[in-house]
Amino acid sequence: MRVIVDKELCIGAGQCVVTAPDVFDQDDDGIVELLTDSPAEGDRDAVKEAEHVCPARVISVEN
C-alpha cells in the first residue's frame, strides 16, 4: 500500500489524524503531514477509513 496526500488542498479538518494517527499528523497550520507513505499492513483499514472521511478528498491510497 502507498499513501499520497495533496497538502495544497488540505483544509485541516484533522479527520485523518483521528482515524490513523500512526500514519498522519498535522503541522502547526493544521495541514496534513504524512508520517509514512508505506504504512504497515495493520494500518490498512485505518488508512482506508481516513481516505473515506477526509472532507477535502486529499488522501489517495494505492494498493
Distance bins in CASP14 RR format, pairs under 12 A and 6 or more apart:
PFRMAT RR
TARGET T0000
AUTHOR 0000-0000-0000
RMODE 2
METHOD distances of the structure
MODEL  1
1 20 0 0 0 0 0 1 0 0 0 0 0
1 23 0 0 0 0 0 1 0 0 0 0 0
1 36 0 0 0 0 0 1 0 0 0 0 0
1 37 0 0 0 0 1 0 0 0 0 0 0
1 38 1 0 0 1 0 0 0 0 0 0 0
1 39 1 0 0 1 0 0 0 0 0 0 0
1 40 0 0 0 0 1 0 0 0 0 0 0
1 41 1 0 0 1 0 0 0 0 0 0 0
1 42 0 0 0 0 1 0 0 0 0 0 0
1 43 0 0 0 0 1 0 0 0 0 0 0
1 44 1 0 0 1 0 0 0 0 0 0 0
1 45 0 0 0 0 0 1 0 0 0 0 0
1 46 0 0 0 0 0 1 0 0 0 0 0
1 47 1 0 0 1 0 0 0 0 0 0 0
1 48 0 0 0 0 1 0 0 0 0 0 0
1 51 0 0 0 0 0 1 0 0 0 0 0
1 59 0 0 0 0 0 1 0 0 0 0 0
1 60 0 0 0 0 0 1 0 0 0 0 0
1 61 1 0 0 1 0 0 0 0 0 0 0
1 62 1 0 0 1 0 0 0 0 0 0 0
1 63 1 0 1 0 0 0 0 0 0 0 0
2 23 0 0 0 0 0 1 0 0 0 0 0
2 34 0 0 0 0 0 1 0 0 0 0 0
2 36 0 0 0 0 0 1 0 0 0 0 0
2 37 1 0 1 0 0 0 0 0 0 0 0
2 38 1 0 0 1 0 0 0 0 0 0 0
2 39 0 0 0 0 1 0 0 0 0 0 0
2 44 0 0 0 0 0 1 0 0 0 0 0
2 47 0 0 0 0 0 1 0 0 0 0 0
2 51 0 0 0 0 0 1 0 0 0 0 0
2 59 0 0 0 0 0 1 0 0 0 0 0
2 60 0 0 0 0 1 0 0 0 0 0 0
2 61 1 0 0 1 0 0 0 0 0 0 0
2 62 1 0 1 0 0 0 0 0 0 0 0
2 63 0 0 0 0 1 0 0 0 0 0 0
3 16 0 0 0 0 1 0 0 0 0 0 0
3 20 0 0 0 0 1 0 0 0 0 0 0
3 22 0 0 0 0 0 1 0 0 0 0 0
3 23 1 0 0 1 0 0 0 0 0 0 0
3 24 0 0 0 0 1 0 0 0 0 0 0
3 32 0 0 0 0 0 1 0 0 0 0 0
3 33 0 0 0 0 0 1 0 0 0 0 0
3 34 1 0 0 1 0 0 0 0 0 0 0
3 35 0 0 0 0 1 0 0 0 0 0 0
3 36 1 0 0 1 0 0 0 0 0 0 0
3 37 1 0 1 0 0 0 0 0 0 0 0
3 38 1 0 0 1 0 0 0 0 0 0 0
3 39 1 0 0 1 0 0 0 0 0 0 0
3 40 0 0 0 0 0 1 0 0 0 0 0
3 43 0 0 0 0 1 0 0 0 0 0 0
3 44 0 0 0 0 0 1 0 0 0 0 0
3 46 0 0 0 0 0 1 0 0 0 0 0
3 47 1 0 0 1 0 0 0 0 0 0 0
3 48 0 0 0 0 1 0 0 0 0 0 0
3 50 0 0 0 0 1 0 0 0 0 0 0
3 51 0 0 0 0 1 0 0 0 0 0 0
3 54 0 0 0 0 0 1 0 0 0 0 0
3 58 0 0 0 0 0 1 0 0 0 0 0
3 59 1 0 0 1 0 0 0 0 0 0 0
3 60 1 0 0 1 0 0 0 0 0 0 0
3 61 1 0 1 0 0 0 0 0 0 0 0
3 62 1 0 0 1 0 0 0 0 0 0 0
3 63 0 0 0 0 0 1 0 0 0 0 0
4 23 0 0 0 0 0 1 0 0 0 0 0
4 32 0 0 0 0 0 1 0 0 0 0 0
4 34 0 0 0 0 1 0 0 0 0 0 0
4 36 0 0 0 0 0 1 0 0 0 0 0
4 37 1 0 0 1 0 0 0 0 0 0 0
4 38 0 0 0 0 0 1 0 0 0 0 0
4 47 0 0 0 0 0 1 0 0 0 0 0
4 51 0 0 0 0 1 0 0 0 0 0 0
4 57 0 0 0 0 0 1 0 0 0 0 0
4 58 0 0 0 0 1 0 0 0 0 0 0
4 59 1 0 0 1 0 0 0 0 0 0 0
4 60 1 0 1 0 0 0 0 0 0 0 0
4 61 1 0 0 1 0 0 0 0 0 0 0
4 62 1 0 0 1 0 0 0 0 0 0 0
5 12 0 0 0 0 0 1 0 0 0 0 0
5 14 0 0 0 0 0 1 0 0 0 0 0
5 16 1 0 0 1 0 0 0 0 0 0 0
5 17 0 0 0 0 0 1 0 0 0 0 0
5 20 0 0 0 0 0 1 0 0 0 0 0
5 23 0 0 0 0 1 0 0 0 0 0 0
5 24 1 0 0 1 0 0 0 0 0 0 0
5 25 0 0 0 0 0 1 0 0 0 0 0
5 26 0 0 0 0 0 1 0 0 0 0 0
5 27 0 0 0 0 0 1 0 0 0 0 0
5 31 0 0 0 0 1 0 0 0 0 0 0
5 32 1 0 1 0 0 0 0 0 0 0 0
5 33 0 0 0 0 1 0 0 0 0 0 0
5 34 1 0 1 0 0 0 0 0 0 0 0
5 35 0 0 0 0 0 1 0 0 0 0 0
5 36 0 0 0 0 0 1 0 0 0 0 0
5 37 0 0 0 0 1 0 0 0 0 0 0
5 47 0 0 0 0 0 1 0 0 0 0 0
5 50 0 0 0 0 1 0 0 0 0 0 0
5 51 0 0 0 0 1 0 0 0 0 0 0
5 54 0 0 0 0 1 0 0 0 0 0 0
5 56 0 0 0 0 1 0 0 0 0 0 0
5 57 0 0 0 0 0 1 0 0 0 0 0
5 58 1 0 1 0 0 0 0 0 0 0 0
5 59 1 0 1 0 0 0 0 0 0 0 0
5 60 1 0 0 1 0 0 0 0 0 0 0
5 61 0 0 0 0 0 1 0 0 0 0 0
6 31 0 0 0 0 0 1 0 0 0 0 0
6 32 0 0 0 0 1 0 0 0 0 0 0
6 34 0 0 0 0 0 1 0 0 0 0 0
6 51 0 0 0 0 0 1 0 0 0 0 0
6 54 0 0 0 0 0 1 0 0 0 0 0
6 56 0 0 0 0 1 0 0 0 0 0 0
6 57 0 0 0 0 1 0 0 0 0 0 0
6 58 1 0 1 0 0 0 0 0 0 0 0
6 59 0 0 0 0 1 0 0 0 0 0 0
6 60 0 0 0 0 1 0 0 0 0 0 0
7 16 0 0 0 0 0 1 0 0 0 0 0
7 24 0 0 0 0 0 1 0 0 0 0 0
7 25 0 0 0 0 0 1 0 0 0 0 0
7 26 0 0 0 0 0 1 0 0 0 0 0
7 27 0 0 0 0 1 0 0 0 0 0 0
7 29 0 0 0 0 0 1 0 0 0 0 0
7 30 0 0 0 0 0 1 0 0 0 0 0
7 31 1 0 1 0 0 0 0 0 0 0 0
7 32 1 0 0 1 0 0 0 0 0 0 0
7 33 0 0 0 0 1 0 0 0 0 0 0
7 34 0 0 0 0 1 0 0 0 0 0 0
7 56 0 0 0 0 0 1 0 0 0 0 0
7 58 1 0 0 1 0 0 0 0 0 0 0
7 59 0 0 0 0 0 1 0 0 0 0 0
8 31 0 0 0 0 1 0 0 0 0 0 0
8 32 0 0 0 0 0 1 0 0 0 0 0
8 56 0 0 0 0 0 1 0 0 0 0 0
8 58 0 0 0 0 1 0 0 0 0 0 0
9 31 0 0 0 0 1 0 0 0 0 0 0
9 32 0 0 0 0 1 0 0 0 0 0 0
9 54 0 0 0 0 1 0 0 0 0 0 0
9 55 0 0 0 0 0 1 0 0 0 0 0
9 56 1 0 1 0 0 0 0 0 0 0 0
9 57 1 0 0 1 0 0 0 0 0 0 0
9 58 1 0 1 0 0 0 0 0 0 0 0
9 59 0 0 0 0 0 1 0 0 0 0 0
9 60 0 0 0 0 0 1 0 0 0 0 0
10 16 0 0 0 0 1 0 0 0 0 0 0
10 17 0 0 0 0 0 1 0 0 0 0 0
10 24 0 0 0 0 0 1 0 0 0 0 0
10 25 0 0 0 0 0 1 0 0 0 0 0
10 26 0 0 0 0 1 0 0 0 0 0 0
10 27 0 0 0 0 1 0 0 0 0 0 0
10 29 0 0 0 0 1 0 0 0 0 0 0
10 30 1 0 0 1 0 0 0 0 0 0 0
10 31 1 0 1 0 0 0 0 0 0 0 0
10 32 1 0 1 0 0 0 0 0 0 0 0
10 33 0 0 0 0 1 0 0 0 0 0 0
10 34 0 0 0 0 0 1 0 0 0 0 0
10 54 0 0 0 0 1 0 0 0 0 0 0
10 55 0 0 0 0 1 0 0 0 0 0 0
10 56 1 0 1 0 0 0 0 0 0 0 0
10 57 0 0 0 0 0 1 0 0 0 0 0
10 58 1 0 1 0 0 0 0 0 0 0 0
10 59 0 0 0 0 1 0 0 0 0 0 0
11 26 0 0 0 0 0 1 0 0 0 0 0
11 29 0 0 0 0 0 1 0 0 0 0 0
11 30 0 0 0 0 1 0 0 0 0 0 0
11 31 0 0 0 0 1 0 0 0 0 0 0
11 32 0 0 0 0 1 0 0 0 0 0 0
11 54 0 0 0 0 1 0 0 0 0 0 0
11 55 1 0 0 1 0 0 0 0 0 0 0
11 56 1 0 1 0 0 0 0 0 0 0 0
11 57 0 0 0 0 0 1 0 0 0 0 0
11 58 0 0 0 0 1 0 0 0 0 0 0
12 18 0 0 0 0 0 1 0 0 0 0 0
12 24 0 0 0 0 0 1 0 0 0 0 0
12 25 0 0 0 0 0 1 0 0 0 0 0
12 26 1 0 0 1 0 0 0 0 0 0 0
12 27 0 0 0 0 1 0 0 0 0 0 0
12 28 0 0 0 0 0 1 0 0 0 0 0
12 29 0 0 0 0 1 0 0 0 0 0 0
12 30 1 0 1 0 0 0 0 0 0 0 0
12 31 1 0 0 1 0 0 0 0 0 0 0
12 32 1 0 0 1 0 0 0 0 0 0 0
12 33 0 0 0 0 0 1 0 0 0 0 0
12 54 0 0 0 0 1 0 0 0 0 0 0
12 55 0 0 0 0 1 0 0 0 0 0 0
12 56 1 0 0 1 0 0 0 0 0 0 0
12 58 0 0 0 0 1 0 0 0 0 0 0
12 59 0 0 0 0 0 1 0 0 0 0 0
13 19 0 0 0 0 0 1 0 0 0 0 0
13 24 0 0 0 0 0 1 0 0 0 0 0
13 26 0 0 0 0 1 0 0 0 0 0 0
13 30 0 0 0 0 1 0 0 0 0 0 0
13 31 0 0 0 0 0 1 0 0 0 0 0
13 32 0 0 0 0 1 0 0 0 0 0 0
13 50 0 0 0 0 0 1 0 0 0 0 0
13 53 0 0 0 0 1 0 0 0 0 0 0
13 54 1 0 0 1 0 0 0 0 0 0 0
13 55 1 0 1 0 0 0 0 0 0 0 0
13 56 1 0 0 1 0 0 0 0 0 0 0
13 57 0 0 0 0 0 1 0 0 0 0 0
13 58 0 0 0 0 1 0 0 0 0 0 0
13 59 0 0 0 0 0 1 0 0 0 0 0
14 20 0 0 0 0 0 1 0 0 0 0 0
14 21 0 0 0 0 0 1 0 0 0 0 0
14 24 1 0 0 1 0 0 0 0 0 0 0
14 25 0 0 0 0 1 0 0 0 0 0 0
14 26 1 0 0 1 0 0 0 0 0 0 0
14 27 0 0 0 0 0 1 0 0 0 0 0
14 29 0 0 0 0 0 1 0 0 0 0 0
14 30 1 0 0 1 0 0 0 0 0 0 0
14 31 0 0 0 0 1 0 0 0 0 0 0
14 32 1 0 0 1 0 0 0 0 0 0 0
14 33 0 0 0 0 0 1 0 0 0 0 0
14 50 0 0 0 0 1 0 0 0 0 0 0
14 53 0 0 0 0 1 0 0 0 0 0 0
14 54 0 0 0 0 1 0 0 0 0 0 0
14 55 0 0 0 0 1 0 0 0 0 0 0
14 56 0 0 0 0 0 1 0 0 0 0 0
14 58 0 0 0 0 0 1 0 0 0 0 0
14 59 0 0 0 0 0 1 0 0 0 0 0
15 21 0 0 0 0 0 1 0 0 0 0 0
15 24 0 0 0 0 1 0 0 0 0 0 0
15 26 0 0 0 0 0 1 0 0 0 0 0
15 30 0 0 0 0 0 1 0 0 0 0 0
15 32 0 0 0 0 1 0 0 0 0 0 0
15 46 0 0 0 0 0 1 0 0 0 0 0
15 49 0 0 0 0 1 0 0 0 0 0 0
15 50 1 0 0 1 0 0 0 0 0 0 0
15 51 0 0 0 0 0 1 0 0 0 0 0
15 52 0 0 0 0 1 0 0 0 0 0 0
15 53 1 0 1 0 0 0 0 0 0 0 0
15 54 1 0 1 0 0 0 0 0 0 0 0
15 55 1 0 0 1 0 0 0 0 0 0 0
15 56 0 0 0 0 1 0 0 0 0 0 0
15 57 0 0 0 0 0 1 0 0 0 0 0
15 58 0 0 0 0 0 1 0 0 0 0 0
15 59 0 0 0 0 1 0 0 0 0 0 0
16 22 0 0 0 0 0 1 0 0 0 0 0
16 23 1 0 0 1 0 0 0 0 0 0 0
16 24 1 1 0 0 0 0 0 0 0 0 0
16 25 0 0 0 0 1 0 0 0 0 0 0
16 26 0 0 0 0 1 0 0 0 0 0 0
16 30 0 0 0 0 0 1 0 0 0 0 0
16 31 0 0 0 0 0 1 0 0 0 0 0
16 32 1 0 1 0 0 0 0 0 0 0 0
16 33 0 0 0 0 1 0 0 0 0 0 0
16 34 0 0 0 0 1 0 0 0 0 0 0
16 35 0 0 0 0 0 1 0 0 0 0 0
16 39 0 0 0 0 0 1 0 0 0 0 0
16 43 0 0 0 0 0 1 0 0 0 0 0
16 46 0 0 0 0 1 0 0 0 0 0 0
16 47 0 0 0 0 1 0 0 0 0 0 0
16 48 0 0 0 0 0 1 0 0 0 0 0
16 49 0 0 0 0 1 0 0 0 0 0 0
16 50 1 0 1 0 0 0 0 0 0 0 0
16 51 0 0 0 0 1 0 0 0 0 0 0
16 52 0 0 0 0 0 1 0 0 0 0 0
16 53 1 0 0 1 0 0 0 0 0 0 0
16 54 1 0 1 0 0 0 0 0 0 0 0
16 55 0 0 0 0 0 1 0 0 0 0 0
16 56 0 0 0 0 1 0 0 0 0 0 0
16 57 0 0 0 0 0 1 0 0 0 0 0
16 58 0 0 0 0 1 0 0 0 0 0 0
16 59 1 0 0 1 0 0 0 0 0 0 0
16 60 0 0 0 0 0 1 0 0 0 0 0
16 61 0 0 0 0 0 1 0 0 0 0 0
17 23 0 0 0 0 1 0 0 0 0 0 0
17 24 1 0 1 0 0 0 0 0 0 0 0
17 25 1 0 0 1 0 0 0 0 0 0 0
17 26 1 0 1 0 0 0 0 0 0 0 0
17 27 0 0 0 0 0 1 0 0 0 0 0
17 30 0 0 0 0 1 0 0 0 0 0 0
17 31 0 0 0 0 0 1 0 0 0 0 0
17 32 1 0 0 1 0 0 0 0 0 0 0
17 33 0 0 0 0 1 0 0 0 0 0 0
17 34 0 0 0 0 0 1 0 0 0 0 0
17 35 0 0 0 0 1 0 0 0 0 0 0
17 46 0 0 0 0 0 1 0 0 0 0 0
17 50 0 0 0 0 1 0 0 0 0 0 0
17 53 0 0 0 0 0 1 0 0 0 0 0
17 54 0 0 0 0 0 1 0 0 0 0 0
17 59 0 0 0 0 0 1 0 0 0 0 0
18 24 0 0 0 0 1 0 0 0 0 0 0
18 25 0 0 0 0 0 1 0 0 0 0 0
18 26 0 0 0 0 0 1 0 0 0 0 0
18 32 0 0 0 0 0 1 0 0 0 0 0
18 46 0 0 0 0 1 0 0 0 0 0 0
18 49 0 0 0 0 1 0 0 0 0 0 0
18 50 0 0 0 0 1 0 0 0 0 0 0
18 53 0 0 0 0 1 0 0 0 0 0 0
18 54 0 0 0 0 0 1 0 0 0 0 0
19 32 0 0 0 0 0 1 0 0 0 0 0
19 43 0 0 0 0 0 1 0 0 0 0 0
19 45 0 0 0 0 1 0 0 0 0 0 0
19 46 1 0 1 0 0 0 0 0 0 0 0
19 47 0 0 0 0 1 0 0 0 0 0 0
19 48 0 0 0 0 1 0 0 0 0 0 0
19 49 1 0 1 0 0 0 0 0 0 0 0
19 50 1 0 1 0 0 0 0 0 0 0 0
19 51 0 0 0 0 1 0 0 0 0 0 0
19 52 0 0 0 0 1 0 0 0 0 0 0
19 53 1 0 0 1 0 0 0 0 0 0 0
19 54 0 0 0 0 1 0 0 0 0 0 0
19 59 0 0 0 0 1 0 0 0 0 0 0
20 32 0 0 0 0 0 1 0 0 0 0 0
20 34 0 0 0 0 0 1 0 0 0 0 0
20 35 0 0 0 0 1 0 0 0 0 0 0
20 36 0 0 0 0 0 1 0 0 0 0 0
20 39 1 0 0 1 0 0 0 0 0 0 0
20 40 0 0 0 0 0 1 0 0 0 0 0
20 42 0 0 0 0 0 1 0 0 0 0 0
20 43 1 0 0 1 0 0 0 0 0 0 0
20 44 0 0 0 0 1 0 0 0 0 0 0
20 45 0 0 0 0 1 0 0 0 0 0 0
20 46 1 1 0 0 0 0 0 0 0 0 0
20 47 1 0 1 0 0 0 0 0 0 0 0
20 48 0 0 0 0 1 0 0 0 0 0 0
20 49 1 0 0 1 0 0 0 0 0 0 0
20 50 1 0 1 0 0 0 0 0 0 0 0
20 51 0 0 0 0 1 0 0 0 0 0 0
20 52 0 0 0 0 0 1 0 0 0 0 0
20 53 0 0 0 0 1 0 0 0 0 0 0
20 54 0 0 0 0 0 1 0 0 0 0 0
20 59 0 0 0 0 1 0 0 0 0 0 0
20 61 0 0 0 0 0 1 0 0 0 0 0
21 33 0 0 0 0 0 1 0 0 0 0 0
21 35 0 0 0 0 1 0 0 0 0 0 0
21 36 0 0 0 0 0 1 0 0 0 0 0
21 39 0 0 0 0 0 1 0 0 0 0 0
21 43 0 0 0 0 1 0 0 0 0 0 0
21 46 0 0 0 0 1 0 0 0 0 0 0
21 47 0 0 0 0 0 1 0 0 0 0 0
21 50 0 0 0 0 1 0 0 0 0 0 0
22 34 0 0 0 0 0 1 0 0 0 0 0
22 35 1 0 0 1 0 0 0 0 0 0 0
22 36 1 0 0 1 0 0 0 0 0 0 0
22 39 1 0 0 1 0 0 0 0 0 0 0
22 40 1 0 0 1 0 0 0 0 0 0 0
22 42 0 0 0 0 1 0 0 0 0 0 0
22 43 1 0 1 0 0 0 0 0 0 0 0
22 44 0 0 0 0 0 1 0 0 0 0 0
22 46 1 0 0 1 0 0 0 0 0 0 0
22 47 0 0 0 0 1 0 0 0 0 0 0
22 50 0 0 0 0 0 1 0 0 0 0 0
23 32 0 0 0 0 0 1 0 0 0 0 0
23 33 0 0 0 0 1 0 0 0 0 0 0
23 34 1 0 0 1 0 0 0 0 0 0 0
23 35 1 0 1 0 0 0 0 0 0 0 0
23 36 1 0 0 1 0 0 0 0 0 0 0
23 37 0 0 0 0 1 0 0 0 0 0 0
23 38 0 0 0 0 1 0 0 0 0 0 0
23 39 1 0 1 0 0 0 0 0 0 0 0
23 40 0 0 0 0 1 0 0 0 0 0 0
23 42 0 0 0 0 0 1 0 0 0 0 0
23 43 1 0 1 0 0 0 0 0 0 0 0
23 44 0 0 0 0 0 1 0 0 0 0 0
23 45 0 0 0 0 0 1 0 0 0 0 0
23 46 1 0 0 1 0 0 0 0 0 0 0
23 47 1 0 1 0 0 0 0 0 0 0 0
23 48 0 0 0 0 0 1 0 0 0 0 0
23 49 0 0 0 0 0 1 0 0 0 0 0
23 50 1 0 0 1 0 0 0 0 0 0 0
23 51 0 0 0 0 0 1 0 0 0 0 0
23 59 0 0 0 0 1 0 0 0 0 0 0
23 61 0 0 0 0 0 1 0 0 0 0 0
24 30 0 0 0 0 0 1 0 0 0 0 0
24 31 0 0 0 0 0 1 0 0 0 0 0
24 32 1 0 1 0 0 0 0 0 0 0 0
24 33 1 0 0 1 0 0 0 0 0 0 0
24 34 1 0 0 1 0 0 0 0 0 0 0
24 35 1 0 0 1 0 0 0 0 0 0 0
24 36 0 0 0 0 1 0 0 0 0 0 0
24 37 0 0 0 0 0 1 0 0 0 0 0
24 39 0 0 0 0 1 0 0 0 0 0 0
24 43 0 0 0 0 0 1 0 0 0 0 0
24 46 0 0 0 0 1 0 0 0 0 0 0
24 47 0 0 0 0 1 0 0 0 0 0 0
24 49 0 0 0 0 0 1 0 0 0 0 0
24 50 1 0 0 1 0 0 0 0 0 0 0
24 51 0 0 0 0 0 1 0 0 0 0 0
24 53 0 0 0 0 0 1 0 0 0 0 0
24 54 0 0 0 0 1 0 0 0 0 0 0
24 58 0 0 0 0 0 1 0 0 0 0 0
24 59 0 0 0 0 1 0 0 0 0 0 0
25 31 0 0 0 0 1 0 0 0 0 0 0
25 32 1 0 0 1 0 0 0 0 0 0 0
25 33 1 0 1 0 0 0 0 0 0 0 0
25 34 0 0 0 0 1 0 0 0 0 0 0
25 35 1 0 1 0 0 0 0 0 0 0 0
25 36 0 0 0 0 0 1 0 0 0 0 0
25 50 0 0 0 0 0 1 0 0 0 0 0
26 32 1 0 0 1 0 0 0 0 0 0 0
26 33 1 0 0 1 0 0 0 0 0 0 0
26 34 0 0 0 0 0 1 0 0 0 0 0
26 35 0 0 0 0 0 1 0 0 0 0 0
27 33 1 0 1 0 0 0 0 0 0 0 0
27 34 0 0 0 0 0 1 0 0 0 0 0
27 35 0 0 0 0 0 1 0 0 0 0 0
31 56 0 0 0 0 0 1 0 0 0 0 0
31 58 0 0 0 0 1 0 0 0 0 0 0
32 50 0 0 0 0 1 0 0 0 0 0 0
32 51 0 0 0 0 0 1 0 0 0 0 0
32 54 0 0 0 0 1 0 0 0 0 0 0
32 55 0 0 0 0 0 1 0 0 0 0 0
32 56 0 0 0 0 1 0 0 0 0 0 0
32 57 0 0 0 0 0 1 0 0 0 0 0
32 58 1 0 0 1 0 0 0 0 0 0 0
32 59 1 0 0 1 0 0 0 0 0 0 0
33 58 0 0 0 0 0 1 0 0 0 0 0
34 47 0 0 0 0 0 1 0 0 0 0 0
34 50 0 0 0 0 0 1 0 0 0 0 0
34 58 0 0 0 0 0 1 0 0 0 0 0
34 59 0 0 0 0 1 0 0 0 0 0 0
34 60 0 0 0 0 0 1 0 0 0 0 0
34 61 0 0 0 0 0 1 0 0 0 0 0
35 43 0 0 0 0 0 1 0 0 0 0 0
35 47 0 0 0 0 0 1 0 0 0 0 0
35 50 0 0 0 0 0 1 0 0 0 0 0
36 43 0 0 0 0 1 0 0 0 0 0 0
36 47 0 0 0 0 1 0 0 0 0 0 0
37 43 0 0 0 0 0 1 0 0 0 0 0
37 47 0 0 0 0 0 1 0 0 0 0 0
37 59 0 0 0 0 0 1 0 0 0 0 0
37 60 0 0 0 0 0 1 0 0 0 0 0
37 61 0 0 0 0 0 1 0 0 0 0 0
37 62 0 0 0 0 1 0 0 0 0 0 0
38 44 0 0 0 0 0 1 0 0 0 0 0
38 47 0 0 0 0 0 1 0 0 0 0 0
38 61 0 0 0 0 0 1 0 0 0 0 0
38 62 0 0 0 0 0 1 0 0 0 0 0
38 63 0 0 0 0 0 1 0 0 0 0 0
39 45 0 0 0 0 0 1 0 0 0 0 0
39 46 0 0 0 0 1 0 0 0 0 0 0
39 47 1 0 1 0 0 0 0 0 0 0 0
39 48 0 0 0 0 0 1 0 0 0 0 0
39 50 0 0 0 0 0 1 0 0 0 0 0
39 51 0 0 0 0 0 1 0 0 0 0 0
39 59 0 0 0 0 0 1 0 0 0 0 0
39 61 0 0 0 0 1 0 0 0 0 0 0
39 62 0 0 0 0 0 1 0 0 0 0 0
40 46 0 0 0 0 0 1 0 0 0 0 0
40 47 0 0 0 0 1 0 0 0 0 0 0
41 47 0 0 0 0 0 1 0 0 0 0 0
41 48 0 0 0 0 0 1 0 0 0 0 0
41 63 0 0 0 0 0 1 0 0 0 0 0
42 48 0 0 0 0 0 1 0 0 0 0 0
43 49 0 0 0 0 0 1 0 0 0 0 0
43 50 0 0 0 0 1 0 0 0 0 0 0
43 51 0 0 0 0 0 1 0 0 0 0 0
43 61 0 0 0 0 0 1 0 0 0 0 0
44 50 0 0 0 0 0 1 0 0 0 0 0
44 51 0 0 0 0 0 1 0 0 0 0 0
44 61 0 0 0 0 1 0 0 0 0 0 0
44 63 0 0 0 0 1 0 0 0 0 0 0
45 51 0 0 0 0 0 1 0 0 0 0 0
45 52 0 0 0 0 0 1 0 0 0 0 0
45 61 0 0 0 0 0 1 0 0 0 0 0
46 52 0 0 0 0 0 1 0 0 0 0 0
46 53 0 0 0 0 0 1 0 0 0 0 0
46 59 0 0 0 0 0 1 0 0 0 0 0
46 61 0 0 0 0 0 1 0 0 0 0 0
47 53 0 0 0 0 0 1 0 0 0 0 0
47 54 0 0 0 0 0 1 0 0 0 0 0
47 59 1 0 0 1 0 0 0 0 0 0 0
47 60 0 0 0 0 0 1 0 0 0 0 0
47 61 1 0 1 0 0 0 0 0 0 0 0
47 62 0 0 0 0 0 1 0 0 0 0 0
47 63 0 0 0 0 0 1 0 0 0 0 0
48 54 0 0 0 0 0 1 0 0 0 0 0
48 59 0 0 0 0 1 0 0 0 0 0 0
48 60 0 0 0 0 0 1 0 0 0 0 0
48 61 1 0 0 1 0 0 0 0 0 0 0
48 62 0 0 0 0 0 1 0 0 0 0 0
48 63 0 0 0 0 1 0 0 0 0 0 0
49 59 0 0 0 0 0 1 0 0 0 0 0
49 61 0 0 0 0 0 1 0 0 0 0 0
50 56 0 0 0 0 0 1 0 0 0 0 0
50 57 0 0 0 0 0 1 0 0 0 0 0
50 58 0 0 0 0 0 1 0 0 0 0 0
50 59 1 0 1 0 0 0 0 0 0 0 0
50 60 0 0 0 0 0 1 0 0 0 0 0
50 61 0 0 0 0 1 0 0 0 0 0 0
51 57 0 0 0 0 1 0 0 0 0 0 0
51 58 0 0 0 0 1 0 0 0 0 0 0
51 59 1 0 1 0 0 0 0 0 0 0 0
51 60 1 0 0 1 0 0 0 0 0 0 0
51 61 1 0 1 0 0 0 0 0 0 0 0
51 62 0 0 0 0 0 1 0 0 0 0 0
51 63 0 0 0 0 0 1 0 0 0 0 0
52 59 0 0 0 0 1 0 0 0 0 0 0
52 60 0 0 0 0 0 1 0 0 0 0 0
52 61 0 0 0 0 1 0 0 0 0 0 0
53 59 0 0 0 0 1 0 0 0 0 0 0
54 60 0 0 0 0 1 0 0 0 0 0 0
54 61 0 0 0 0 0 1 0 0 0 0 0
END
